[in-house]
């Protein structure tokens, strides 16, 4: 079971409204053939991957290491994480005040940089795509593809 979930905004193709969620509406929301992937990351790596995604979403096109910068599809959606986003900040300072509430079952607390957390995400960004570079660098022994 994952502590938190991270999803790239571009992977979501429609809104979800109150009411019943059907298989058809789930496919409309997430129409890709991605699988769910769990990864073991430290708190510092979580902050780093959020910063990478935000840099890709808000950075200048062609920013070093981020060839698709300016692609808002990289914007990180999450469950069990909350953070402050400053879109005009310099790379490395866009995401601040990162807090975690594991499985959204307790209290919010600052992410502990040295603690290991289980993240669930989709196989596309787990491979380091869309600017989620740190995900792509995680040792394969710390990854499980469902």
C-alpha positions as CSV (number, residue, x, y, z in Angstrom):
1,X,0.0,0.0,0.0
2,X,1.3,3.4,-1.0
3,X,1.7,6.4,1.4
4,X,1.1,8.9,-1.4
5,X,0.2,9.2,-5.1
6,X,1.7,11.4,-7.7
7,X,0.2,11.9,-11.2
8,X,1.2,14.2,-14.0
9,X,-1.6,16.6,-14.9
10,X,-1.3,15.8,-18.6
11,X,-2.2,12.2,-17.9
12,X,-5.7,13.3,-16.8
13,X,-8.0,14.1,-19.8
14,X,-11.3,15.1,-18.2
15,X,-12.8,16.3,-14.9
16,X,-14.4,14.1,-12.4
17,X,-17.7,15.3,-10.9
18,X,-19.6,14.2,-7.8
19,X,-21.5,11.0,-8.2
20,X,-20.8,7.5,-9.4
21,X,-17.5,6.7,-11.0
22,X,-17.9,4.2,-13.8
23,X,-15.4,2.2,-15.8
24,X,-16.2,4.4,-18.8
25,X,-15.6,7.6,-16.9
26,X,-12.3,6.2,-15.5
27,X,-11.1,5.4,-19.1
28,X,-12.2,8.9,-20.2
29,X,-10.1,10.4,-17.4
30,X,-7.1,8.1,-17.8
31,X,-7.2,6.9,-21.5
32,X,-3.6,5.6,-21.6
33,X,-2.4,2.0,-21.2
34,X,-0.2,2.9,-18.2
35,X,0.1,0.5,-15.3
36,X,0.4,1.5,-11.6
37,X,3.9,1.5,-10.3
38,X,5.1,1.7,-6.7
39,X,8.5,3.2,-5.9
40,X,10.4,3.6,-2.6
41,X,11.7,7.2,-2.3
42,X,13.2,9.2,0.5
43,X,11.5,12.4,1.5
44,X,14.3,14.4,-0.2
45,X,13.7,12.4,-3.4
46,X,9.9,13.2,-3.2
47,X,10.7,16.9,-2.9
48,X,13.2,16.7,-5.8
49,X,10.8,14.9,-8.2
50,X,8.1,17.5,-7.4
51,X,10.5,20.3,-8.1
52,X,11.6,18.6,-11.4
53,X,8.0,18.3,-12.5
54,X,7.2,21.9,-11.6
55,X,10.4,23.1,-13.4
56,X,9.2,21.2,-16.5
57,X,5.7,22.7,-16.1
58,X,6.8,26.3,-15.5
59,X,10.3,26.6,-16.8
60,X,11.5,28.3,-19.9
61,X,11.3,26.1,-23.0
62,X,14.6,24.3,-23.5
63,X,15.7,24.7,-19.9
64,X,18.8,22.6,-19.3
65,X,17.8,19.1,-18.6
66,X,14.2,19.9,-19.3
67,X,13.7,19.8,-23.1
68,X,9.9,20.1,-22.8
69,X,9.8,22.9,-20.2
70,X,6.7,25.0,-20.4
71,X,4.6,21.9,-20.8
72,X,1.9,22.3,-18.1
73,X,1.1,18.6,-18.6
74,X,4.0,17.9,-16.2
75,X,2.3,19.7,-13.3
76,X,2.3,17.3,-10.3
77,X,-1.1,16.2,-8.9
78,X,-0.9,14.3,-5.7
79,X,-2.8,12.6,-2.9
80,X,-1.3,12.6,0.6
81,X,1.0,15.4,-0.2
82,X,0.5,19.2,0.0
83,X,3.0,21.9,-0.9
84,X,3.3,25.5,-1.9
85,X,3.9,26.3,-5.6
86,X,5.6,29.5,-6.6
87,X,5.4,29.5,-10.4
88,X,7.7,32.4,-11.0
89,X,10.4,31.2,-8.6
90,X,13.8,30.0,-9.8
91,X,14.3,26.3,-10.5
92,X,15.0,24.7,-7.1
93,X,12.6,27.0,-5.3
94,X,9.3,26.4,-7.0
95,X,8.0,23.7,-4.6
96,X,8.3,24.5,-0.9
97,X,6.7,23.5,2.4
98,X,6.1,19.9,1.4
99,X,4.0,18.0,3.9
100,X,2.8,14.4,4.0
101,X,-0.3,12.7,5.4
102,X,0.3,9.0,4.7
103,X,-2.8,7.5,3.1
104,X,-4.6,10.7,4.2
105,X,-5.3,8.9,7.4
106,X,-3.7,11.1,10.0
107,X,-2.1,14.5,10.6
108,X,-0.1,16.6,8.1
109,X,3.6,16.7,8.9
110,X,6.7,18.0,7.1
111,X,8.3,15.4,4.8
112,X,11.3,13.8,6.6
113,X,14.2,14.0,4.1
114,X,15.8,10.8,5.2
115,X,12.6,8.7,5.7
116,X,11.5,6.3,3.0
117,X,8.0,6.5,1.6
118,X,6.1,4.3,-0.8
119,X,4.8,6.3,-3.8
120,X,2.3,5.1,-6.4
121,X,2.3,6.6,-9.8
122,X,1.8,5.7,-13.5
123,X,4.3,3.8,-15.6
124,X,4.9,6.8,-17.9
125,X,6.3,9.1,-15.3
126,X,7.8,6.3,-13.3
127,X,10.2,5.9,-16.3
128,X,11.4,9.5,-15.8
129,X,9.2,11.0,-18.6
130,X,7.5,14.4,-18.5
131,X,10.3,15.8,-16.4
132,X,10.0,13.3,-13.5
133,X,13.7,12.5,-13.8
134,X,14.3,11.2,-10.3
135,X,11.6,8.5,-10.8
136,X,13.6,7.2,-13.8
137,X,16.8,7.0,-11.7
138,X,15.4,4.8,-8.8
139,X,17.1,1.5,-8.4
140,X,14.9,-1.3,-10.0
141,X,14.9,-3.2,-6.7
142,X,12.8,-0.3,-5.3
143,X,10.2,-0.4,-8.0
144,X,7.2,-2.7,-8.5
145,X,5.1,-2.5,-11.6
146,X,1.6,-3.9,-11.2
